[in-house]
Amino acid sequence: MKSLLLAMIFVCGLAANIAWSQESDAFVDVGGGDRLHFHILKGRGMPILFEAGGGDDATVWATIAKPVWNITDATIITYDRAGFGKSELNASEHAIDKHGIRHGVEELEEALKRLGYSGRMVLVAHSYGGLYAKLFAARHPDLVKAAVFVDASSACWFTDEWLKNFEKNEQGTKKPNSVNLGNYYQSANLPATVELMRTTPFPSTIPVIDLVSEHPPFSNAEDIARWKECHRQFVDAASNREGITAYESGHYIFKDNPPLVVNAIIKAYVGVAARQQADEIMRRAINYSIQLANDFKRQQVAAAAPR
């Protein structure tokens, strides 16, 4: 019995060490004074690259990164854009366009190349990160095999009037400092970002699952309606795009309804994975769904219990 116990302790310790070795952080000097932070869960097959929303960093994906990794067994790549999270932005470079979306995507391309992940991949993007993912896909239509957009932004939504009001109300009162450089340059570049993305169509060859929140992050009814209409137009523009409304969810769908986003990513990934790998993923996905159903019932019982 003692020998069996020691063996079990050894196996558990070995498993923990293996899991730890599969999870790592990397800092990549991409030139020009910027240094990007990546958090990587190593797997096999096509990697899944996550783009966070405006003002966010890699940590926002914590609730769904591990489940997606466990089910797909794919390498999961999350990162911080320059000036956000642990990534460094060159504060001595004051030219606004040197911190714009095109430059940001070029830095991402260079970092992925240095990390050894410049081949085929699946994209997942939230909010403002959708603009980055769409530009990346337009530059690499043969490498991006599928995409999942999570209440992602589109140039369609930003009208000229909205941009004019934004510049008047926001930029006139914001000044750069060492704390908010990332946000400052993101806002300062917004008009140029929208202008570029208006002339950068998303490749029609890439299948997309487009999740849109039932409750977008706006107080104005007109802005909400335009957000939903832009998503509808995007989905209707190609037969390989599927639109899904995340009912009773706000802008951060992956926090309000993690299973919905996880399953959407799995569906997108399975659609472009090799047959044997796809079958393995589906078996794990079924087990995940069974566990979720049981957890849901447990939560219902706990919520109904008298206090």
N, C-alpha and C positions, 0 to 999 in steps of 0.2 A: 504493500500500500504506500509505504514511504517513497519507494522508487517511482511509483506511478505519479505521486504528487509532485515530486521533483521534475519529472518529465513534463507534466502539464505546465508547471511554472516556466520551464525552459521554452516550451512551445509558445506560450503566451508572450513571453519576453521577446522571442524571435519575431513573432507577428507584429508586436508593437514597434520593434526596430525597423522592420520592413516598411510598415505604414509611414513611419517618420521619414525614412529615406526617400519615399515617394513624394513627399511634400517639401517644397523648398522655396526660398526667396532668392531673387537675383536682381542685381543692380547693373544696368547697362548704360555705359557712357555712349550716347548717340552723337556726340560732337556738338560744337557750338555752345558748350557749357551746360547743356541739359543732361540729366541722368535719370533714367526711368526705372521704377521699381516694379517687378513682376512677382506674382505669387503663383506657383505652378504645382499642380497635382499631376504627377506623371502617370501616364497610361499607355495605351497602344492604339493604333489606328489613327484616324483623322483627329487632330486636336480641335477643341472648341474654344474659341476666343470670345471673351466677354468684354463689352464696352459699357462702362458706367455712364450714368447721366451727368448733366452739368452740375459741377460743384461736388460730386461724389467721387469716391475712389473704389479700389478693389474690395474693400471690406463690406460693401453693400450686398455683395453676392454670397455672403457667408451662409445664408439660410438655404440656398439651393445648390451651391457648388458641390458640396460633398454628396448629396443624393444623386446628382447627375453623374458625378464621377463613379460612384458605387454601381450605378445601373449600366452606364455605357462602357465603363472601363477605358474611356478615352482620356487623353491628356487635357486637363482643364487649365486654361491660361486666363488669369485676371491681372490687371495692371492699373497703375495710376498715371494719368496723363501729367505732363510737366506742370508743376505748380500745385499739384493736388496730392493728398496722402503723403507717401514717403518719397515721391519723385521730386527731383530738384529742377528748378527753372533758372536760367541765366538772368540774374537781376541786372546785369550790366548792359544787356541788349534791350534798348528802349524802342526799337522799331516795332510797331504794332503787328505788321504783317509777318514778322519773324516768329510770332507766337500764334499764328492762325491755324485753321484746320488743315490746310494743305501741308504746312510744315509739321503739324502734329502727326498726320498720317505717314509722312515720309520718315519721321522719327520711329514710329511704330514698325514700319517696314524694315528699317535698319536694325532695330532691336530684335525682331523676330528672326531675321537672317543670322544675327550673331548667336542667338540662342538655339538655332537649328530647327526653327519651326516656320520655314518660308514655303512650305508645300501646301497641299490641299487642306482645307479646314471648313468648319461650320462657324457662323457668326451668331452671337446673341447680343442684342443691344437694347438699352433702356433710354428713353427720353432723348436728351441732347446727344447722347452717344449714338443714337440712330443716324445722325448726320455723318459722324465719323465712319460708322460701319458702311453706310451707303457709298461714301466716297472711296473707301478701301475696296469695296466690292466692284465699283466701276473701274478701278485701276487694275483689278485682278479677277476678271469675270471667269477665267478658266480655273482659278484656284479655289474660289469660294463656291462650295457645293450646295449649301443651304443656309438659310438665315431664319432666326426667330426674333421678331421685333416686339418689345414689351412696352407698349404705350410710347412708341418711338416718335421723335419729332420729325417733321418733314418741311421742306421749303414751302410747300403748298399753304401751310397754315399762316406763315408770316406775310401779311399784307404790307404794302407800301405804307399805308396809314399807321399800322401797328408799329412798324420799324421807326417811323418818324417820331411817334410819341415815345417810343423806347429811348431813342437817342436824346430827346429833349428832357425826359424825366429821370433817366438813369445816368447817362454818361456825364451830364453836366455837374453832377454832385459826387461822382466817384473819382478818387485819386489813387494812383498805385502806391502801395507800401509793401514792406517785406512780408506781411501777413497774408494779404489778399491778392498777390500777383496773379495767381491762376485765374481767379474769378474776374479780376480786372481785365485781363487780356481776352478772356472768353467773351465778356460783354462788349469790349471795344471792337472785337472782330466780328460780332454777330451780323451786321449788315453785309459785310464782305462774304461771310460764310453762306448766308442765304442766297446772295447773288450767284456764288459759285454753284451751289447745289440746285438752283433753278435750271441750270444748263447742264446738269450731270444726272442723266436718267439712270435709274437702277436697272441693271441688266435683266432682261426678260427671261434669260435662260436659267436664272437662279431661283429655285423654289423657295417660297417664303410662307411662314405662319405668322400672321400679324395679329397680335393681341392688343385690344384697345379697352381701356377702362370704362366702366359705366359712368364713373364720376371723375372726369378729367380735372386737372388742377387749376381750374379757372372759376371765377365768381360770375363772370359775364356770360349770359346765355348764348350770345352770338359767338363768342370764342369757343364755347363748348360745342355748339353745333358745327362750327367750321372744322374743329379738331376731328370730330367723328366723320364728317363728310370727306375730309382729306384722306383719312384712312380707307374709307369706302372706295374712293377713286383709285387709290393705290392698288387695292386688292382687285378691283374690276379691270385694271389695265393688263393683266396677264392671267391666263388660265391656271398657272401653277402657283397661284397665291391664294391662301385661305385666311379669311378674316374671322376672328373669334372675339366676341364681347365678353369681358371679364365682369360678370354681374356682381353688384355690390362691392366692387373693388375700386380703390382710388388709384392714383398715379403709380404707386409702388405695388404693382400687382404681385410681384414675387414675395412681398411681405404679407399682403392681404390674403393671397391664395397661392401659397407655394406649390401645392400639387399640380395646379393648372399649368404653371410655367414649366415645372419639371417635366410633366408629361408632353407638353408641346415641344420641348427640346428633344425629348426621346423620340417623338414621332418624326421630327425633322431629320434627326440623325439616322434613324433606322431606314428612312427613305433613300438615303444615299450611301449606306454602309454595304459592305460585302454580305452576301446571303448568310453565310455561317455566323458571322459576327452579329448580324441583325437578329437571327434566331436566338442567340445567347442573350442579347439585350432584352428581347421581348420576354423571355422567361424571367429575367430579373425584374423587369417592369411589372409583371403580373404579381410577383411576390410583394413588390413595393405597394401596389394598389390594394392588395389584401390587408397588409399591415395598416395602411391608411384608413381603410374601412373600419377595422377593429379599433384603431385609435379614436376615430370620430365617434363611435358608439360610446367608448369609455369617457370621452369628454362630455357627451350628452348626459350620461348618468351622473357624472361629477357636478355638472352645472345644475341638474335638477335636485340634487341632494340638499336637504335642509341644513341651514348653517346656524 
